[in-house]
């Protein structure tokens, strides 16, 4: 009954917010602190939503405050979760994410951004994981100081780099990822450089128990983006350093220090879009030397001659795994802080020790409705290594099997976005367990379904 009430209230609000969305407001961004409402300072319209997004204080109209947030309701259901090894759950479970932020600008040079979170889980048989619940805490709190083309930022904040293969906001799970960090950013029309030193925040389920500078993994580096490059369109070059005391791989557990050098080439030409990325890693894990890599290519083609112009996609990846157990080397790739739902919201497998081939289609049915489908085939890259979850923790070992084929995943989703504020997504995933999973687990096929309703303001 409660589920139906929530849905009815949100849908009833759709028509009301359609009027708000029809006004000239920019689209919401994945990083809410990137939204800029300076343009409203000369708008004399008396409207409560405009005043919510821009309200100046003092005589200087560059001194203003802006408020916003989101409410996300999500229902998930698994049949044979963890391929039959998890406790059965016939009813599914609920997630509720509630974020609220306040953005204060003091002239054009100083800014303070704060965001609270209150995220809950209900009905899941297992205890809350780090990604599931955080009843009340400070999600972001940082200050900006601008001088020319340079920006200095310090405090708790979200990160998002490139295609989010390596460092992401972790939008799929209930708790998004944050860092306690200091950053120095230089940006112009064609170039951006972002240097940073950060420590990942570990979400805890209680009230104000995340702490300040908690003992999480450390991340540091330099990420650059150059646009309008001749022939290549756009090029990212980056270095990322990573350290943790609690790394876990199929070949052991302990201290890890890893260095990653990567590049990404992306852009579009005509009906084609392309995104290619390659990354090499070295360092040490316990007394082992790290030597790992990944390479991916994602192509998208819009069928301009077909009604509503569907988009065909093809993605393929090579993600290295460990060649041998108990030797002096580790070849398992570490994706550091990837999207939590890397291969779909079902989040059954993470990006380590994998070969995958992933065709897809995205077909707009109407202005507001979009239908999507995808099919993913997974193999282990190295037979000595196991498979990993989205949190870069081993799910099953590779020590007692020589099977390579992990399984095939078929997904479908239907999304509705009547305006910029409200969205609905219905999705389903079927994972056909391959020989590897049948040998190391109960080996049952997994069915997953989810309904997500999201409201932003």
HELIX and SHEET records of a PDB file:
HELIX    1   1 UNK A    2  UNK A   21  1                                  20    
HELIX    2   2 UNK A   32  UNK A   34  5                                   3    
HELIX    3   3 UNK A   38  UNK A   42  5                                   5    
HELIX    4   4 UNK A   48  UNK A   53  1                                   6    
HELIX    5   5 UNK A   81  UNK A   84  5                                   4    
HELIX    6   6 UNK A  435  UNK A  440  1                                   6    
SHEET    1   A19 UNK A  55  UNK A  56  0                                        
SHEET    2   A19 UNK A  64  UNK A  79 -1                                        
SHEET    3   A19 UNK A  93  UNK A 106 -1                                        
SHEET    4   A19 UNK A 110  UNK A 122 -1                                        
SHEET    5   A19 UNK A 134  UNK A 147 -1                                        
SHEET    6   A19 UNK A 150  UNK A 157 -1                                        
SHEET    7   A19 UNK A 179  UNK A 187 -1                                        
SHEET    8   A19 UNK A 191  UNK A 200 -1                                        
SHEET    9   A19 UNK A 218  UNK A 229 -1                                        
SHEET   10   A19 UNK A 233  UNK A 249 -1                                        
SHEET   11   A19 UNK A 252  UNK A 269 -1                                        
SHEET   12   A19 UNK A 272  UNK A 285 -1                                        
SHEET   13   A19 UNK A 288  UNK A 302 -1                                        
SHEET   14   A19 UNK A 311  UNK A 319 -1                                        
SHEET   15   A19 UNK A 354  UNK A 364 -1                                        
SHEET   16   A19 UNK A 369  UNK A 379 -1                                        
SHEET   17   A19 UNK A 405  UNK A 416 -1                                        
SHEET   18   A19 UNK A 422  UNK A 433 -1                                        
SHEET   19   A19 UNK A 446  UNK A 456 -1                                        
SHEET    1   B14 UNK A  55  UNK A  56  0                                        
SHEET    2   B14 UNK A  64  UNK A  79 -1                                        
SHEET    3   B14 UNK A  93  UNK A 106 -1                                        
SHEET    4   B14 UNK A 110  UNK A 122 -1                                        
SHEET    5   B14 UNK A 134  UNK A 147 -1                                        
SHEET    6   B14 UNK A 150  UNK A 157 -1                                        
SHEET    7   B14 UNK A 179  UNK A 187 -1                                        
SHEET    8   B14 UNK A 191  UNK A 200 -1                                        
SHEET    9   B14 UNK A 218  UNK A 229 -1                                        
SHEET   10   B14 UNK A 233  UNK A 249 -1                                        
SHEET   11   B14 UNK A 252  UNK A 269 -1                                        
SHEET   12   B14 UNK A 272  UNK A 285 -1                                        
SHEET   13   B14 UNK A 288  UNK A 302 -1                                        
SHEET   14   B14 UNK A 329  UNK A 330  1                                        
SHEET    1   C 2 UNK A 387  UNK A 388  0                                        
SHEET    2   C 2 UNK A 394  UNK A 396 -1                                        
END                                                                             
